[in-house]
Amino acid sequence: MFDAVGATLDGLVRRIPDGESGERLDWVAWQSATFARIPFVDTVEPVAADAGGAPSARRLPHFRVRPGFPPTTVRFGALGYLDAARRSFADFTAAKKAGTIPADCRLLVGVATPLSVVGQFVDTGFQAAIEPSYERALVEEIDAIAAALPARQPAIPWNLATELCIVEGHRPVHFAKAMDGVMERLVRLCERVPADAEVGLHFCYDDFLLNGFPMPDTLDRLVDLANGVLASVAR
């Protein structure tokens, strides 16, 4: 990725991702392993479309807490973002030393929001209880990334595919007032990115193979969300 950007765009880009290859290739699918490692969480296989389940390009497992275990006791271990950022930064640094990319570039470390991951993998009845625990683990990992990389090297955009699906009315959520709830979460996440790291928002529309996420007729809700977040984030 660094070689391709350096050769093709020749200094025009100041934030470069690593391509999210390998296990991270399919957006949040790789995060299912973080749930599978929790001892008292059960896997619930998704219902196939021909058996009454929702049609989906992804057949991802769902998880729920076993009876007798309070959902609030769920604690996550390492999520993998830190390890990936460290590995990529070594290649990123090498590309700078070789003159492939400009010295003032930042490594762009794209991160899916807690709402995206919990909404994909957690059974509906458990999402409200699990989301805060996953968010704590994720912001701790963001702190660790900022500490592991030299100052002013990372740029961290939150990826907002799920949030746009919610505000467009294509996905139910476990909280009332969808737009307000989404905005509150995004403001909190932006504020938690350490000051030396740039923070961004990736407004990601995707039709998921023409399934369940049609392109909007207008961008009104996206503009409202963007303006609301920008007006509320202090940094």
Buried (B, 14 or more C-beta within 10 A) or exposed (E): BBEEBBEEEEEEBEBBBBEBEEEBEEBBBBBBEBBEEBEEBBEEEBEEEEEEEEEBEEEBBBBBBEEEBEBEEBEBEEBBBBBBBEEBBEBBBEBBEEEBBBEEBBBBBBBBBBBBBBBBBBEEEBBBBBBEBBBEBBBBBBBBBBEBBEEEBBBBBBBBBBBBBBBBEEBEBBBEEBBEBBBBBBBBBBEBBBEEBBBBBEBBBEEBEEEBBEEBEEBEBBEEBBEBBEEBBEE
